[in-house]
Amino acid sequence: MRKRISNTLLRAKNTLINPCGDQMTGWLIVVLVVVVVGAVFMTLYQGSITSIWNSIVDKITGLLA
């Protein structure tokens, strides 16, 4: 999975650097990769993120009460 993401980022970088390539396509690829990686990260670590967020909220409400 990491190798695929790395290769996709490398191709996107080459598209952005290449003066004869379509720069908008390169930026769309970069945005797509960021969205997909973010979605995978959120799916895999949703429980951890929720528990961390809840503990932060509990500490803040504990300080205010």
Predicted model as a PDB file, atoms N, CA, C, CB and O in Angstrom, pLDDT in the B-factor column:
MODEL        1                                                                  
ATOM      1  N   MET A   1       0.833  -1.195   0.000  1.00 76.00           N  
ATOM      2  CA  MET A   1       0.000   0.000   0.000  1.00 76.00           C  
ATOM      3  C   MET A   1       0.876   1.257   0.000  1.00 76.00           C  
ATOM      4  CB  MET A   1      -0.947  -0.001   1.220  1.00 76.00           C  
ATOM      5  O   MET A   1       0.603   2.211  -0.728  1.00 76.00           O  
ATOM      6  N   ARG A   2       1.927   1.248   0.820  1.00 78.00           N  
ATOM      7  CA  ARG A   2       2.819   2.422   0.872  1.00 78.00           C  
ATOM      8  C   ARG A   2       3.514   2.639  -0.464  1.00 78.00           C  
ATOM      9  CB  ARG A   2       3.872   2.255   1.986  1.00 78.00           C  
ATOM     10  O   ARG A   2       3.681   3.772  -0.916  1.00 78.00           O  
ATOM     11  N   LYS A   3       3.918   1.533  -1.092  1.00 81.00           N  
ATOM     12  CA  LYS A   3       4.610   1.644  -2.374  1.00 81.00           C  
ATOM     13  C   LYS A   3       3.679   2.222  -3.433  1.00 81.00           C  
ATOM     14  CB  LYS A   3       5.143   0.272  -2.824  1.00 81.00           C  
ATOM     15  O   LYS A   3       4.107   3.018  -4.269  1.00 81.00           O  
ATOM     16  N   ARG A   4       2.409   1.828  -3.403  1.00 82.00           N  
ATOM     17  CA  ARG A   4       1.439   2.371  -4.352  1.00 82.00           C  
ATOM     18  C   ARG A   4       1.250   3.867  -4.156  1.00 82.00           C  
ATOM     19  CB  ARG A   4       0.101   1.655  -4.209  1.00 82.00           C  
ATOM     20  O   ARG A   4       1.237   4.637  -5.117  1.00 82.00           O  
ATOM     21  N   ILE A   5       1.104   4.267  -2.893  1.00 80.00           N  
ATOM     22  CA  ILE A   5       0.927   5.690  -2.592  1.00 80.00           C  
ATOM     23  C   ILE A   5       2.171   6.464  -3.005  1.00 80.00           C  
ATOM     24  CB  ILE A   5       0.633   5.905  -1.086  1.00 80.00           C  
ATOM     25  O   ILE A   5       2.073   7.552  -3.573  1.00 80.00           O  
ATOM     26  N   SER A   6       3.335   5.904  -2.720  1.00 81.00           N  
ATOM     27  CA  SER A   6       4.586   6.558  -3.084  1.00 81.00           C  
ATOM     28  C   SER A   6       4.696   6.716  -4.599  1.00 81.00           C  
ATOM     29  CB  SER A   6       5.780   5.762  -2.545  1.00 81.00           C  
ATOM     30  O   SER A   6       5.092   7.773  -5.089  1.00 81.00           O  
ATOM     31  N   ASN A   7       4.346   5.663  -5.337  1.00 81.00           N  
ATOM     32  CA  ASN A   7       4.413   5.740  -6.795  1.00 81.00           C  
ATOM     33  C   ASN A   7       3.414   6.763  -7.339  1.00 81.00           C  
ATOM     34  CB  ASN A   7       4.146   4.361  -7.414  1.00 81.00           C  
ATOM     35  O   ASN A   7       3.724   7.498  -8.277  1.00 81.00           O  
ATOM     36  N   THR A   8       2.222   6.809  -6.753  1.00 80.00           N  
ATOM     37  CA  THR A   8       1.218   7.773  -7.197  1.00 80.00           C  
ATOM     38  C   THR A   8       1.683   9.192  -6.936  1.00 80.00           C  
ATOM     39  CB  THR A   8      -0.117   7.521  -6.500  1.00 80.00           C  
ATOM     40  O   THR A   8       1.516  10.068  -7.784  1.00 80.00           O  
ATOM     41  N   LEU A   9       2.268   9.426  -5.759  1.00 77.00           N  
ATOM     42  CA  LEU A   9       2.787  10.759  -5.452  1.00 77.00           C  
ATOM     43  C   LEU A   9       3.936  11.136  -6.377  1.00 77.00           C  
ATOM     44  CB  LEU A   9       3.246  10.827  -3.998  1.00 77.00           C  
ATOM     45  O   LEU A   9       4.056  12.288  -6.792  1.00 77.00           O  
ATOM     46  N   LEU A  10       4.771  10.171  -6.694  1.00 80.00           N  
ATOM     47  CA  LEU A  10       5.891  10.430  -7.602  1.00 80.00           C  
ATOM     48  C   LEU A  10       5.381  10.784  -8.991  1.00 80.00           C  
ATOM     49  CB  LEU A  10       6.825   9.210  -7.674  1.00 80.00           C  
ATOM     50  O   LEU A  10       5.896  11.704  -9.627  1.00 80.00           O  
ATOM     51  N   ARG A  11       4.360  10.048  -9.471  1.00 80.00           N  
ATOM     52  CA  ARG A  11       3.784  10.376 -10.778  1.00 80.00           C  
ATOM     53  C   ARG A  11       3.123  11.749 -10.765  1.00 80.00           C  
ATOM     54  CB  ARG A  11       2.765   9.311 -11.192  1.00 80.00           C  
ATOM     55  O   ARG A  11       3.217  12.500 -11.736  1.00 80.00           O  
ATOM     56  N   ALA A  12       2.453  12.075  -9.655  1.00 74.00           N  
ATOM     57  CA  ALA A  12       1.815  13.389  -9.552  1.00 74.00           C  
ATOM     58  C   ALA A  12       2.879  14.487  -9.555  1.00 74.00           C  
ATOM     59  CB  ALA A  12       0.946  13.479  -8.269  1.00 74.00           C  
ATOM     60  O   ALA A  12       2.704  15.528 -10.188  1.00 74.00           O  
ATOM     61  N   LYS A  13       3.979  14.246  -8.845  1.00 73.00           N  
ATOM     62  CA  LYS A  13       5.069  15.228  -8.804  1.00 73.00           C  
ATOM     63  C   LYS A  13       5.652  15.428 -10.198  1.00 73.00           C  
ATOM     64  CB  LYS A  13       6.175  14.779  -7.820  1.00 73.00           C  
ATOM     65  O   LYS A  13       5.891  16.559 -10.621  1.00 73.00           O  
ATOM     66  N   ASN A  14       5.879  14.327 -10.909  1.00 71.00           N  
ATOM     67  CA  ASN A  14       6.429  14.429 -12.262  1.00 71.00           C  
ATOM     68  C   ASN A  14       5.466  15.163 -13.198  1.00 71.00           C  
ATOM     69  CB  ASN A  14       6.739  13.031 -12.816  1.00 71.00           C  
ATOM     70  O   ASN A  14       5.901  15.895 -14.087  1.00 71.00           O  
ATOM     71  N   THR A  15       4.173  14.969 -13.001  1.00 65.00           N  
ATOM     72  CA  THR A  15       3.186  15.666 -13.828  1.00 65.00           C  
ATOM     73  C   THR A  15       3.220  17.160 -13.544  1.00 65.00           C  
ATOM     74  CB  THR A  15       1.771  15.108 -13.579  1.00 65.00           C  
ATOM     75  O   THR A  15       3.098  17.974 -14.459  1.00 65.00           O  
ATOM     76  N   LEU A  16       3.389  17.521 -12.264  1.00 65.00           N  
ATOM     77  CA  LEU A  16       3.435  18.938 -11.915  1.00 65.00           C  
ATOM     78  C   LEU A  16       4.702  19.608 -12.425  1.00 65.00           C  
ATOM     79  CB  LEU A  16       3.334  19.109 -10.412  1.00 65.00           C  
ATOM     80  O   LEU A  16       4.673  20.777 -12.811  1.00 65.00           O  
ATOM     81  N   ILE A  17       5.815  18.879 -12.430  1.00 67.00           N  
ATOM     82  CA  ILE A  17       7.095  19.452 -12.855  1.00 67.00           C  
ATOM     83  C   ILE A  17       7.189  19.529 -14.380  1.00 67.00           C  
ATOM     84  CB  ILE A  17       8.261  18.621 -12.298  1.00 67.00           C  
ATOM     85  O   ILE A  17       7.789  20.459 -14.919  1.00 67.00           O  
ATOM     86  N   ASN A  18       6.609  18.570 -15.063  1.00 58.00           N  
ATOM     87  CA  ASN A  18       6.684  18.498 -16.518  1.00 58.00           C  
ATOM     88  C   ASN A  18       5.978  19.699 -17.149  1.00 58.00           C  
ATOM     89  CB  ASN A  18       6.063  17.182 -17.025  1.00 58.00           C  
ATOM     90  O   ASN A  18       4.768  19.852 -16.978  1.00 58.00           O  
ATOM     91  N   PRO A  19       6.701  20.549 -17.873  1.00 59.00           N  
ATOM     92  CA  PRO A  19       6.079  21.752 -18.429  1.00 59.00           C  
ATOM     93  C   PRO A  19       5.058  21.454 -19.528  1.00 59.00           C  
ATOM     94  CB  PRO A  19       7.144  22.665 -18.974  1.00 59.00           C  
ATOM     95  O   PRO A  19       4.168  22.269 -19.771  1.00 59.00           O  
ATOM     96  N   CYS A  20       5.167  20.311 -20.192  1.00 60.00           N  
ATOM     97  CA  CYS A  20       4.216  20.019 -21.260  1.00 60.00           C  
ATOM     98  C   CYS A  20       3.009  19.231 -20.739  1.00 60.00           C  
ATOM     99  CB  CYS A  20       4.906  19.238 -22.379  1.00 60.00           C  
ATOM    100  O   CYS A  20       2.075  18.973 -21.499  1.00 60.00           O  
ATOM    101  N   GLY A  21       3.011  18.853 -19.478  1.00 58.00           N  
ATOM    102  CA  GLY A  21       1.878  18.116 -18.911  1.00 58.00           C  
ATOM    103  C   GLY A  21       0.780  19.062 -18.463  1.00 58.00           C  
ATOM    104  O   GLY A  21       0.996  20.264 -18.305  1.00 58.00           O  
ATOM    105  N   ASP A  22      -0.384  18.506 -18.265  1.00 68.00           N  
ATOM    106  CA  ASP A  22      -1.511  19.308 -17.811  1.00 68.00           C  
ATOM    107  C   ASP A  22      -1.399  19.508 -16.312  1.00 68.00           C  
ATOM    108  CB  ASP A  22      -2.859  18.641 -18.181  1.00 68.00           C  
ATOM    109  O   ASP A  22      -1.539  18.553 -15.547  1.00 68.00           O  
ATOM    110  N   GLN A  23      -1.149  20.737 -15.881  1.00 72.00           N  
ATOM    111  CA  GLN A  23      -0.904  21.012 -14.473  1.00 72.00           C  
ATOM    112  C   GLN A  23      -2.169  20.811 -13.638  1.00 72.00           C  
ATOM    113  CB  GLN A  23      -0.378  22.434 -14.299  1.00 72.00           C  
ATOM    114  O   GLN A  23      -2.082  20.375 -12.490  1.00 72.00           O  
ATOM    115  N   MET A  24      -3.330  21.117 -14.189  1.00 75.00           N  
ATOM    116  CA  MET A  24      -4.579  20.939 -13.446  1.00 75.00           C  
ATOM    117  C   MET A  24      -4.797  19.470 -13.124  1.00 75.00           C  
ATOM    118  CB  MET A  24      -5.773  21.491 -14.244  1.00 75.00           C  
ATOM    119  O   MET A  24      -5.254  19.140 -12.029  1.00 75.00           O  
ATOM    120  N   THR A  25      -4.479  18.592 -14.052  1.00 78.00           N  
ATOM    121  CA  THR A  25      -4.614  17.159 -13.805  1.00 78.00           C  
ATOM    122  C   THR A  25      -3.704  16.738 -12.662  1.00 78.00           C  
ATOM    123  CB  THR A  25      -4.288  16.354 -15.076  1.00 78.00           C  
ATOM    124  O   THR A  25      -4.094  15.923 -11.825  1.00 78.00           O  
ATOM    125  N   GLY A  26      -2.505  17.281 -12.620  1.00 78.00           N  
ATOM    126  CA  GLY A  26      -1.570  16.957 -11.539  1.00 78.00           C  
ATOM    127  C   GLY A  26      -2.112  17.381 -10.194  1.00 78.00           C  
ATOM    128  O   GLY A  26      -2.035  16.629  -9.223  1.00 78.00           O  
ATOM    129  N   TRP A  27      -2.663  18.590 -10.131  1.00 83.00           N  
ATOM    130  CA  TRP A  27      -3.230  19.053  -8.859  1.00 83.00           C  
ATOM    131  C   TRP A  27      -4.438  18.231  -8.457  1.00 83.00           C  
ATOM    132  CB  TRP A  27      -3.616  20.523  -8.950  1.00 83.00           C  
ATOM    133  O   TRP A  27      -4.631  17.962  -7.271  1.00 83.00           O  
ATOM    134  N   LEU A  28      -5.253  17.827  -9.417  1.00 88.00           N  
ATOM    135  CA  LEU A  28      -6.410  16.978  -9.093  1.00 88.00           C  
ATOM    136  C   LEU A  28      -5.965  15.619  -8.560  1.00 88.00           C  
ATOM    137  CB  LEU A  28      -7.300  16.788 -10.334  1.00 88.00           C  
ATOM    138  O   LEU A  28      -6.598  15.058  -7.665  1.00 88.00           O  
ATOM    139  N   ILE A  29      -4.882  15.097  -9.112  1.00 89.00           N  
ATOM    140  CA  ILE A  29      -4.346  13.823  -8.617  1.00 89.00           C  
ATOM    141  C   ILE A  29      -3.857  13.991  -7.182  1.00 89.00           C  
ATOM    142  CB  ILE A  29      -3.192  13.317  -9.526  1.00 89.00           C  
ATOM    143  O   ILE A  29      -4.107  13.131  -6.337  1.00 89.00           O  
ATOM    144  N   VAL A  30      -3.166  15.087  -6.905  1.00 91.00           N  
ATOM    145  CA  VAL A  30      -2.667  15.338  -5.548  1.00 91.00           C  
ATOM    146  C   VAL A  30      -3.827  15.448  -4.565  1.00 91.00           C  
ATOM    147  CB  VAL A  30      -1.812  16.624  -5.511  1.00 91.00           C  
ATOM    148  O   VAL A  30      -3.782  14.866  -3.482  1.00 91.00           O  
ATOM    149  N   VAL A  31      -4.856  16.189  -4.937  1.00 93.00           N  
ATOM    150  CA  VAL A  31      -6.020  16.340  -4.057  1.00 93.00           C  
ATOM    151  C   VAL A  31      -6.703  14.999  -3.844  1.00 93.00           C  
ATOM    152  CB  VAL A  31      -7.019  17.357  -4.641  1.00 93.00           C  
ATOM    153  O   VAL A  31      -7.096  14.677  -2.722  1.00 93.00           O  
ATOM    154  N   LEU A  32      -6.848  14.216  -4.898  1.00 94.00           N  
ATOM    155  CA  LEU A  32      -7.467  12.896  -4.783  1.00 94.00           C  
ATOM    156  C   LEU A  32      -6.681  11.991  -3.846  1.00 94.00           C  
ATOM    157  CB  LEU A  32      -7.583  12.246  -6.155  1.00 94.00           C  
ATOM    158  O   LEU A  32      -7.269  11.289  -3.024  1.00 94.00           O  
ATOM    159  N   VAL A  33      -5.357  12.002  -3.962  1.00 93.00           N  
ATOM    160  CA  VAL A  33      -4.520  11.166  -3.089  1.00 93.00           C  
ATOM    161  C   VAL A  33      -4.674  11.594  -1.635  1.00 93.00           C  
ATOM    162  CB  VAL A  33      -3.034  11.248  -3.513  1.00 93.00           C  
ATOM    163  O   VAL A  33      -4.783  10.750  -0.746  1.00 93.00           O  
ATOM    164  N   VAL A  34      -4.682  12.904  -1.389  1.00 95.00           N  
ATOM    165  CA  VAL A  34      -4.832  13.395  -0.018  1.00 95.00           C  
ATOM    166  C   VAL A  34      -6.179  12.990   0.560  1.00 95.00           C  
ATOM    167  CB  VAL A  34      -4.678  14.919   0.027  1.00 95.00           C  
ATOM    168  O   VAL A  34      -6.255  12.587   1.720  1.00 95.00           O  
ATOM    169  N   VAL A  35      -7.233  13.091  -0.224  1.00 95.00           N  
ATOM    170  CA  VAL A  35      -8.564  12.719   0.255  1.00 95.00           C  
ATOM    171  C   VAL A  35      -8.639  11.224   0.539  1.00 95.00           C  
ATOM    172  CB  VAL A  35      -9.636  13.116  -0.770  1.00 95.00           C  
ATOM    173  O   VAL A  35      -9.187  10.814   1.562  1.00 95.00           O  
ATOM    174  N   VAL A  36      -8.098  10.416  -0.348  1.00 95.00           N  
ATOM    175  CA  VAL A  36      -8.153   8.955  -0.155  1.00 95.00           C  
ATOM    176  C   VAL A  36      -7.336   8.551   1.062  1.00 95.00           C  
ATOM    177  CB  VAL A  36      -7.635   8.212  -1.412  1.00 95.00           C  
ATOM    178  O   VAL A  36      -7.799   7.745   1.869  1.00 95.00           O  
ATOM    179  N   VAL A  37      -6.132   9.091   1.213  1.00 94.00           N  
ATOM    180  CA  VAL A  37      -5.302   8.747   2.370  1.00 94.00           C  
ATOM    181  C   VAL A  37      -5.973   9.211   3.661  1.00 94.00           C  
ATOM    182  CB  VAL A  37      -3.896   9.377   2.240  1.00 94.00           C  
ATOM    183  O   VAL A  37      -5.945   8.498   4.664  1.00 94.00           O  
ATOM    184  N   GLY A  38      -6.573  10.395   3.643  1.00 91.00           N  
ATOM    185  CA  GLY A  38      -7.292  10.875   4.818  1.00 91.00           C  
ATOM    186  C   GLY A  38      -8.477   9.995   5.166  1.00 91.00           C  
ATOM    187  O   GLY A  38      -8.722   9.718   6.340  1.00 91.00           O  
ATOM    188  N   ALA A  39      -9.215   9.553   4.158  1.00 92.00           N  
ATOM    189  CA  ALA A  39     -10.364   8.680   4.403  1.00 92.00           C  
ATOM    190  C   ALA A  39      -9.925   7.339   4.973  1.00 92.00           C  
ATOM    191  CB  ALA A  39     -11.155   8.466   3.112  1.00 92.00           C  
ATOM    192  O   ALA A  39     -10.559   6.815   5.889  1.00 92.00           O  
ATOM    193  N   VAL A  40      -8.852   6.784   4.440  1.00 93.00           N  
ATOM    194  CA  VAL A  40      -8.340   5.507   4.963  1.00 93.00           C  
ATOM    195  C   VAL A  40      -7.868   5.684   6.400  1.00 93.00           C  
ATOM    196  CB  VAL A  40      -7.181   4.970   4.079  1.00 93.00           C  
ATOM    197  O   VAL A  40      -8.154   4.845   7.255  1.00 93.00           O  
ATOM    198  N   PHE A  41      -7.155   6.759   6.671  1.00 90.00           N  
ATOM    199  CA  PHE A  41      -6.673   7.036   8.023  1.00 90.00           C  
ATOM    200  C   PHE A  41      -7.842   7.177   8.997  1.00 90.00           C  
ATOM    201  CB  PHE A  41      -5.814   8.312   8.038  1.00 90.00           C  
ATOM    202  O   PHE A  41      -7.818   6.607  10.087  1.00 90.00           O  
ATOM    203  N   MET A  42      -8.866   7.939   8.599  1.00 90.00           N  
ATOM    204  CA  MET A  42     -10.028   8.135   9.472  1.00 90.00           C  
ATOM    205  C   MET A  42     -10.764   6.823   9.713  1.00 90.00           C  
ATOM    206  CB  MET A  42     -10.984   9.168   8.867  1.00 90.00           C  
ATOM    207  O   MET A  42     -11.250   6.576  10.816  1.00 90.00           O  
ATOM    208  N   THR A  43     -10.849   5.985   8.691  1.00 91.00           N  
ATOM    209  CA  THR A  43     -11.538   4.699   8.842  1.00 91.00           C  
ATOM    210  C   THR A  43     -10.776   3.776   9.779  1.00 91.00           C  
ATOM    211  CB  THR A  43     -11.721   4.024   7.480  1.00 91.00           C  
ATOM    212  O   THR A  43     -11.375   3.121  10.632  1.00 91.00           O  
ATOM    213  N   LEU A  44      -9.457   3.720   9.624  1.00 92.00           N  
ATOM    214  CA  LEU A  44      -8.659   2.797  10.424  1.00 92.00           C  
ATOM    215  C   LEU A  44      -8.545   3.235  11.882  1.00 92.00           C  
ATOM    216  CB  LEU A  44      -7.281   2.661   9.826  1.00 92.00           C  
ATOM    217  O   LEU A  44      -8.528   2.392  12.779  1.00 92.00           O  
ATOM    218  N   TYR A  45      -8.467   4.535  12.126  1.00 91.00           N  
ATOM    219  CA  TYR A  45      -8.197   5.031  13.469  1.00 91.00           C  
ATOM    220  C   TYR A  45      -9.364   5.801  14.071  1.00 91.00           C  
ATOM    221  CB  TYR A  45      -6.983   5.904  13.448  1.00 91.00           C  
ATOM    222  O   TYR A  45      -9.164   6.644  14.946  1.00 91.00           O  
ATOM    223  N   GLN A  46     -10.578   5.520  13.613  1.00 90.00           N  
ATOM    224  CA  GLN A  46     -11.740   6.257  14.085  1.00 90.00           C  
ATOM    225  C   GLN A  46     -11.953   6.078  15.589  1.00 90.00           C  
ATOM    226  CB  GLN A  46     -12.980   5.814  13.327  1.00 90.00           C  
ATOM    227  O   GLN A  46     -12.254   7.044  16.290  1.00 90.00           O  
ATOM    228  N   GLY A  47     -11.801   4.865  16.082  1.00 90.00           N  
ATOM    229  CA  GLY A  47     -11.979   4.608  17.510  1.00 90.00           C  
ATOM    230  C   GLY A  47     -10.961   5.359  18.359  1.00 90.00           C  
ATOM    231  O   GLY A  47     -11.315   5.937  19.386  1.00 90.00           O  
ATOM    232  N   SER A  48      -9.715   5.355  17.943  1.00 91.00           N  
ATOM    233  CA  SER A  48      -8.671   6.063  18.688  1.00 91.00           C  
ATOM    234  C   SER A  48      -8.903   7.569  18.671  1.00 91.00           C  
ATOM    235  CB  SER A  48      -7.293   5.742  18.108  1.00 91.00           C  
ATOM    236  O   SER A  48      -8.744   8.240  19.690  1.00 91.00           O  
ATOM    237  N   ILE A  49      -9.279   8.091  17.516  1.00 88.00           N  
ATOM    238  CA  ILE A  49      -9.529   9.534  17.406  1.00 88.00           C  
ATOM    239  C   ILE A  49     -10.691   9.934  18.303  1.00 88.00           C  
ATOM    240  CB  ILE A  49      -9.824   9.932  15.940  1.00 88.00           C  
ATOM    241  O   ILE A  49     -10.644  10.968  18.970  1.00 88.00           O  
ATOM    242  N   THR A  50     -11.738   9.105  18.316  1.00 91.00           N  
ATOM    243  CA  THR A  50     -12.905   9.405  19.151  1.00 91.00           C  
ATOM    244  C   THR A  50     -12.548   9.388  20.630  1.00 91.00           C  
ATOM    245  CB  THR A  50     -14.028   8.405  18.877  1.00 91.00           C  
ATOM    246  O   THR A  50     -12.970  10.270  21.378  1.00 91.00           O  
ATOM    247  N   SER A  51     -11.781   8.403  21.058  1.00 93.00           N  
ATOM    248  CA  SER A  51     -11.423   8.321  22.474  1.00 93.00           C  
ATOM    249  C   SER A  51     -10.501   9.479  22.881  1.00 93.00           C  
ATOM    250  CB  SER A  51     -10.743   6.971  22.773  1.00 93.00           C  
ATOM    251  O   SER A  51     -10.640  10.020  23.978  1.00 93.00           O  
ATOM    252  N   ILE A  52      -9.572   9.855  22.015  1.00 93.00           N  
ATOM    253  CA  ILE A  52      -8.691  10.994  22.313  1.00 93.00           C  
ATOM    254  C   ILE A  52      -9.509  12.274  22.401  1.00 93.00           C  
ATOM    255  CB  ILE A  52      -7.583  11.136  21.235  1.00 93.00           C  
ATOM    256  O   ILE A  52      -9.315  13.078  23.313  1.00 93.00           O  
ATOM    257  N   TRP A  53     -10.428  12.464  21.448  1.00 93.00           N  
ATOM    258  CA  TRP A  53     -11.259  13.658  21.455  1.00 93.00           C  
ATOM    259  C   TRP A  53     -12.112  13.728  22.724  1.00 93.00           C  
ATOM    260  CB  TRP A  53     -12.153  13.688  20.212  1.00 93.00           C  
ATOM    261  O   TRP A  53     -12.235  14.787  23.340  1.00 93.00           O  
ATOM    262  N   ASN A  54     -12.700  12.591  23.109  1.00 95.00           N  
ATOM    263  CA  ASN A  54     -13.530  12.556  24.318  1.00 95.00           C  
ATOM    264  C   ASN A  54     -12.714  12.860  25.572  1.00 95.00           C  
ATOM    265  CB  ASN A  54     -14.203  11.190  24.458  1.00 95.00           C  
ATOM    266  O   ASN A  54     -13.201  13.541  26.474  1.00 95.00           O  
ATOM    267  N   SER A  55     -11.489  12.367  25.637  1.00 95.00           N  
ATOM    268  CA  SER A  55     -10.658  12.660  26.809  1.00 95.00           C  
ATOM    269  C   SER A  55     -10.271  14.143  26.857  1.00 95.00           C  
ATOM    270  CB  SER A  55      -9.391  11.782  26.796  1.00 95.00           C  
ATOM    271  O   SER A  55     -10.191  14.730  27.936  1.00 95.00           O  
ATOM    272  N   ILE A  56     -10.032  14.742  25.695  1.00 95.00           N  
ATOM    273  CA  ILE A  56      -9.729  16.181  25.661  1.00 95.00           C  
ATOM    274  C   ILE A  56     -10.933  16.986  26.137  1.00 95.00           C  
ATOM    275  CB  ILE A  56      -9.320  16.625  24.233  1.00 95.00           C  
ATOM    276  O   ILE A  56     -10.789  17.914  26.933  1.00 95.00           O  
ATOM    277  N   VAL A  57     -12.124  16.628  25.648  1.00 95.00           N  
ATOM    278  CA  VAL A  57     -13.337  17.336  26.050  1.00 95.00           C  
ATOM    279  C   VAL A  57     -13.585  17.157  27.542  1.00 95.00           C  
ATOM    280  CB  VAL A  57     -14.550  16.839  25.243  1.00 95.00           C  
ATOM    281  O   VAL A  57     -13.975  18.106  28.221  1.00 95.00           O  
ATOM    282  N   ASP A  58     -13.363  15.949  28.062  1.00 95.00           N  
ATOM    283  CA  ASP A  58     -13.545  15.700  29.497  1.00 95.00           C  
ATOM    284  C   ASP A  58     -12.590  16.554  30.329  1.00 95.00           C  
ATOM    285  CB  ASP A  58     -13.330  14.210  29.814  1.00 95.00           C  
ATOM    286  O   ASP A  58     -12.997  17.102  31.353  1.00 95.00           O  
ATOM    287  N   LYS A  59     -11.342  16.677  29.916  1.00 94.00           N  
ATOM    288  CA  LYS A  59     -10.376  17.497  30.658  1.00 94.00           C  
ATOM    289  C   LYS A  59     -10.781  18.970  30.636  1.00 94.00           C  
ATOM    290  CB  LYS A  59      -8.962  17.329  30.069  1.00 94.00           C  
ATOM    291  O   LYS A  59     -10.689  19.658  31.653  1.00 94.00           O  
ATOM    292  N   ILE A  60     -11.224  19.448  29.486  1.00 94.00           N  
ATOM    293  CA  ILE A  60     -11.613  20.851  29.380  1.00 94.00           C  
ATOM    294  C   ILE A  60     -12.839  21.123  30.250  1.00 94.00           C  
ATOM    295  CB  ILE A  60     -11.900  21.229  27.910  1.00 94.00           C  
ATOM    296  O   ILE A  60     -12.877  22.115  30.977  1.00 94.00           O  
ATOM    297  N   THR A  61     -13.833  20.248  30.178  1.00 93.00           N  
ATOM    298  CA  THR A  61     -15.030  20.447  30.996  1.00 93.00           C  
ATOM    299  C   THR A  61     -14.707  20.285  32.474  1.00 93.00           C  
ATOM    300  CB  THR A  61     -16.135  19.463  30.587  1.00 93.00           C  
ATOM    301  O   THR A  61     -15.326  20.936  33.315  1.00 93.00           O  
ATOM    302  N   GLY A  62     -13.739  19.421  32.804  1.00 92.00           N  
ATOM    303  CA  GLY A  62     -13.308  19.281  34.196  1.00 92.00           C  
ATOM    304  C   GLY A  62     -12.631  20.540  34.704  1.00 92.00           C  
ATOM    305  O   GLY A  62     -12.803  20.904  35.867  1.00 92.00           O  
ATOM    306  N   LEU A  63     -11.871  21.205  33.865  1.00 91.00           N  
ATOM    307  CA  LEU A  63     -11.213  22.449  34.270  1.00 91.00           C  
ATOM    308  C   LEU A  63     -12.217  23.582  34.424  1.00 91.00           C  
ATOM    309  CB  LEU A  63     -10.141  22.839  33.254  1.00 91.00           C  
ATOM    310  O   LEU A  63     -12.043  24.446  35.284  1.00 91.00           O  
ATOM    311  N   LEU A  64     -13.247  23.593  33.619  1.00 90.00           N  
ATOM    312  CA  LEU A  64     -14.227  24.667  33.673  1.00 90.00           C  
ATOM    313  C   LEU A  64     -15.245  24.477  34.800  1.00 90.00           C  
ATOM    314  CB  LEU A  64     -14.944  24.768  32.350  1.00 90.00           C  
ATOM    315  O   LEU A  64     -15.831  25.450  35.275  1.00 90.00           O  
ATOM    316  N   ALA A  65     -15.455  23.240  35.223  1.00 76.00           N  
ATOM    317  CA  ALA A  65     -16.479  22.985  36.248  1.00 76.00           C  
ATOM    318  C   ALA A  65     -15.946  23.164  37.646  1.00 76.00           C  
ATOM    319  CB  ALA A  65     -17.034  21.592  36.101  1.00 76.00           C  
ATOM    320  O   ALA A  65     -16.683  22.986  38.615  1.00 76.00           O  
TER     321      ALA A  65                                                      
ENDMDL                                                                          
END                                                                             
